Amino acid sequence: MKRFPIEKAPRGRGRNGKASYPELANQWYLIGISQKYGLDAHEFLACFPDAWAHEKSSHGDFLVHCRQKEENSAFFLVTRDGKVIAQLSLSEPALKRLATIDFKSYPWNESTRDNRNMKNLVDTQIKDVDVNTKRANLEGLVVEKSATRRVYSRFSGTAHNLSTAMIRDETGSIGLSLWNDQIDTVSLGDTVRIENGLVKFFRGKLAVSVGKKSKLNVRKLAY
């Protein structure tokens, strides 16, 4: 992880509602983790106040655990598949400020970097998608689609609809996770194009999904 460049930090020493240098360093640390693992920084940081309120919160396969909670602070663990990725202490005011971070004020600008990567992301053949691929532009024919099933968040209990499709190009095939309103937009025989799709393991296999910063274009089968 890169060292936080204190000389370029936004000014503030914890007074008048401003973040102190240690707090800014923690923000930098969390933004860096989100970049390293291809996470949406805004959604990832939002997990920490959510974990404060509910003990645990999740973003994809990352879990944020609130431990050793005191009156005005708590110790947090970030895990992935049971492995500790990060650990840090955050105060209650620092948690509230996570939702109002101005990414443009950081010398390491997550928002700009993410937008640049989206713009320059090239089309990928399915055979070239591997465990190191975080995001990809893919196009393929829908050759399978499962029945819709109801799934529940392990932590919030929120219900979601899920259907798992399989798309194929001339080089291979990959799973496509369809959530809620996406399900009815895709049918067998359609050709789909996913831009800036999120690639991750789903039930032991690589799959692509359409996140908030992704696009799903469907070319319907002509009868």
N, C-alpha and C positions, 0 to 999 in steps of 0.2 A: 504494500500500500504506500502511495506517495506521502511524504511528510507534508503536513499542513504549512503553507508558506505564510508565517505570521506577519511578515512585512507587507503582504498584499491583502491582509484580511480586512473586511468591513469593520469600521471602528465601533467599539463598544466595550464596556467593562462591567456589564451586568447591572447597570443602573438605568433608571427611567425606562424599564422594559426592554433594554437592549441586551443582546447576547454578549456574554463574556468571551474572552479568548478560548478558555477550555471548552465552553459550549460550542463555539464555532468549529473547534477542532473535532468535536464529536459529530457535528453535522457533516463536516468534510469526510470523516471516517465512514459514515453511513452512506453518503452519496457515492463514495468510492466503492463500497461493497455492491451497491446497486449497479454500478457500471461494470464491475468485474464479472457479475453473474447475469448481466443482461436484463435486470429488473427495471420496472417503471419506478423511478426514484420517488415520485409523489405518493404512489400507492404503498411502496415499501415503508417509507417514513410514517405513513398514516397508521401502520400496524402497531407502532409503539404506544401512542395514546389509547388505541383500542385494547392492547394487551394490558395497559394500566387498569382499564375499567373491567376487563373480563379475564385476566390472568394469562390468556393466550390469544394470539392472532396469527393468521396465515396469509402468505402471498405466494401463490403457486405451491411449490414443495418446500418453501422456507417457513419456519415457525419462529415466532417471537414469543419468548416466555418472560413473564414478569416475576422476578424473584426478589426476596428480601425487601418487600415493600414497606416503606416507612411513611411518616406523615407527609413529607414534602419531597420524597425522592424514592427511587427504586433501582434495583440492579436487573439488567436485562440480558438474556441469552438469545442468540440467533442460531438456530440449528437447521440442518438439512440432512434428511435421512438419518437422524440421530447423532450426527456429527456437529460439534460446536463450530460455527463459522465466525462468530463475533461475540464479545461480551463487553458491556459498558454500563456505567451508572448515569442516570438522567434525573434531573430535578423536575418537579411538576411544571414550573414555568417553562423549562426547556422543552418539555413535551408539547406544551401548547404552542410554542413558537415553531415547531416542526411543520405545522400546517401553513405557516406564513413565510417560509423561506423564499428569498429572492435569489433564484439560481444565477441570475445575471450578475449578482454582486460577487460571485466566486470566481477566482482565476481559473478554476477547473469547472467549466460551465457544462453541467449535465444536459441541460435542455438544448443548448446549441449543438453539442456533440451528437445527441440523439437525433436531432433533426437532420444534421449533416449525414449521418449514417443512413437514415431513411431515404434521403434524396439520392445517395450514391449506391444504394443496395442494388446489386445486379441480379438478373434472373438466375435461378439455380435449378439444375436438373435434380430429380429426386435421388438419383444414385450418389450424388455428391453431398447429400445431407448426412451428417454424422453427429457424434456426441459433442463435438466442439462447435456445432452450429447453434447460434442463439436465435437469429432471425433470418428469414429467407423469403424471397419472391418465388412462388411456385405456381405451376399451372398443370392441371391434370383432369382426366375423365373420372367421374364418380362411378365406380364399379361395384361398390357395396354401400349399404346404409342400414344401420341397425334400427330396431324399434326404439321409440323414445322411452326413457325410463326416468324415474324421479330419484334424485340424489340429494343428500343433505350435508351441509357444511359440518365438519366435526366439531367446530368451536361455536359458531353462531347459531347453528340449527336451521339456517335459512335453506329453503327448498329450491332446487333448480331442476330444469329439464335438460337431459343430455342424450344426444344420439352420436354414435361413432360411425363415420363414413370411411371409405378407403378410396383414395384417388391414385391414378396411375398415369404416367407418361411413358415414352418409349424406352426409358432407362430403368424404371422400377416403380414401386408403389409405397405409399406412406399413409398412416392414419390421419384423419381430420376430425377433430373434436368440434361438435356443433352444440352450442348452448342456447337454450331458451328461444328467442325470436329467430335465431339463425337457422333453426331446424327446418322450418317450413319453406325456406328459400332455396333449399338444395334437394334435388331428386336424382334418382338413378339415371345415368345417361347424360346428365348435365356436364358441362365443362366449367370448372371453377378456376379462378385466378386469385391467389392470396398474395397480397403485397404486405411486406413487413410482418409476416406471420411469425408467431412465437413457436419455437421448436423445443420440445422437452420429452422426457420419457413419460409414457402413459401406460400403466399396466405392463411394464417391462419392455415396451417397444417405443420407438421414436414416433412422435405424432406432432402435427402442426395445429395450432389453434389461432383464432382471430381475436386479438385483444383490442383494447381501446385505441391503440395507435396503428392498427392494421386495417386493411381493406379487403372485402370479399366481393368479388364480381362473379356473377353467375351467367353463363350462356346456356339457355335452356335447350333441351333436346327438341329438334324439329320433327313433328309427326307427319 
